[in-house]
């Protein structure tokens, strides 16, 4: 892998800072809307989605903190641990809310604001995830790549939430959303373990590597975090 020039590295760092700043701002607004709409509609899935957005702010804030310093690589390990904790928190929140929904603690009503919010997030989050993952991989930042996975999981949750709200509105199948959300929770927990070990660089890129290529990618992308 060719070494980046200082100018290119500076551009990528600025790009990542802009992406995480936008992610934090969006997730704050998303959390407020989801929490209020979830309360009004008695929707545990929508309320859980709002809590998830709050957790995502922690992940993005960890990357923002890392790249706010003159030598981001020195903060890589700490940022990865914070991101891992946010993954575990996401998994715990989604699991608890899904179990509560399955046990019938709340009979969710139709929520048009929730449907619109989920649809908008489903469009925006994959784009943000792609941009951050691309910049993070080129820069060699495991934390940026891992945070992009956090954002992608938000897109999965948006799809699950949207499907659940629509199905519940159309046929009253309130169990569909929490069952699918439990699968997302398992994925979040797995990504949390990956981030904690510091190997999110290659594992989260979505590519399939031969063993030698994977080792090379791991060494190039994550060496500075160890």
N, C-alpha and C positions, 0 to 999 in steps of 0.2 A: 504494500500500500504506500503511495507516494506521500511524503510529508507535506502538510499544508504550509503555505506561506503565511507570515504573520498578518499580512493584510487580509487574506481570505479567512483566517481564523477569527480576526476581529469582526469581519462582516457576519460570520456565522454566529458568533456570540451575541451580537446586537440583534440578529434575527430571532434567536431563541428567547432573548429577553422580551422582545416585542410580542412573540407568540404567547409566552406564559403570562404576560401582563394582560393581554386580551382574554386569555382563558380564565384568569382570576376574575376579571370584571364580568364576563359572561356568566360564570358559575355563581357569582354572588346574586345576580339578577334572577337566574334560573332557580336558585335555592329559595329565594323569597317567594316567587310566583308559585312554585310547586308546594311549598309548605302551607301557604295560605289557601291555595286551591284544594290541596289534600284535606285540610281541616274542614273546609266548607262542604266538600263532597263526601267526607268520612272515608276517603280512599287511602288505605294503608300503603298501597303500591305507589301512589302519587306522593304521599308524605315521605315514604322511604326514598323516593327519587330525589326529593329536596334535600334530605339528609346526605344522600350520596354526593350531591353537588357541593355540599359543605365540605365533605371529606376531600373532594377533588381539589378544592382551594388549597388545602394543606400540601398536596403533591406539587401543584404548580408553584406554590410559594417556596417550597424547598429548592426547586430549580432556579427560581428568581433570586433567592438568597445566594445560591452557589455562584451564579454568574454576575452578581453585583460586586464581587471582589476582583482584584487585579490578577489573581491566579486561581481560576475556577477549579483546576484539577486538584488542588489541595483540599477542596471541600467535597470532592466527589463521593467519598465513602459515607460521610455524614448525610449528604443529600439522598444517597441510595437507601440508607436506613430509614430516613423520614418517609420516603416514597413507599418503602415496604410496609411501614406502619399504616400509611394511608390505605394501601391495598387491603391489609387485614381489617382495618376499620370498615372499609367499604363492604367486604365480605360479611362481616358481623352484622352490619346494619341491614343489608339486604336479606340475610338469613332470618333475622328476628322479625322483620316486617312481613316476610313471606310466610313464615310459620303462623304469625298472628292472623294473616289474611285467610290461610287455610283452615284455621281453627274457628273462623267465623266471628272474630271479635268486632268486626265492623262491616256493615252492609253498604258497600260503596254505591254512590249515586253517579250518574253520568256527569262528566266534567268537561265542558267544551274548552275552557282555558287549558286544562291538562292535555287534551288532545292536540291543541295547537302548539303548546310548548314542546311536547314530545316530537311532533313532526318537524319543528324548526331545529331542535337539537339533533335529530337524525340526519338532517342535511348538513349542519355546520360542523359537528364534532369529527366526522371522518376526514374532512378537509384539514382541520386543525391538527389532527393526529398525524396525517401524512406529512404536512409541512414540518412539524417538529421532529418527527422520526427521521426525515430526510436530512435535516440540518444536523441533528444529533449524531447520526451515523457518519456523516462527512467529517464532523468535528472530532469524533471519537469520544463522545460523552455518553456513558452508560446511563446517567441519570436522566438526560433529555430523552433518550430512547425509551427508558422505562416509563417516564411521565407520559410519553405519547401513547403507550399501551393503556395507561389509566384513562386517557381521553377516549381511546377507542372503545374501552369497556363502557364508557358513558354512552357511546353511540349504540352499543348492544342493548344497554338498559333502556335507552330511548325507544328502540324498536320493540322491546318487550313491553314497555309501558304503553306505547301506542297501540300495539296489538291487543293488550289486555283491556284497555279502556274502550276500544272499538267493539271488541267481542262482548264485553259486559254491557255496553250500550245497546248492541243489536240483539243478543240472545240471553244475556244475563248469566253467562258462564264466568263467574267471578274467580273460579279456581285456576283458570288458564294462566293468568299473569304470574301469580306467586310460584307456580310450578316451574315455569320458564326462568323466573328470576333466581331460583335456587341453583340452576345450572350456571348462571352468570356469577353467582356468589362463589361457586367452586372454582371457576376460572380466575376470579379475582384473588382467591387465596393462593392458587398456584403461581400467579404472577408475583404475589407478595413474597413467596419463598424465593423465587428467582431473583427479585430485586435485593432481598436480604443477603443472598449469596454473592451478589454483584455480577451475575452472569446474564443480565437482561440485554446486554449489547447485541449478541447474535441471536439469542433465543427469542427475542421480541421483534426481530426484524421482518419476520414473515417469509424468509428465504430458507431454502434447503441447501446445506453446505456439505461437501465432502469433509472427512475428518480433518485433513490437513488445512483446508480452507477455513473450517470452523475454528481451529486452534489459532490460525493467523489472525482471523477477525477478532477473536477474543483477546489476543495479546495486544493488538493495535488499538482496540476500542476501550478496553477496560484496564490496561496495565497501570494507568496513572491513578486509578481509584484504589489500588491495593497498597 
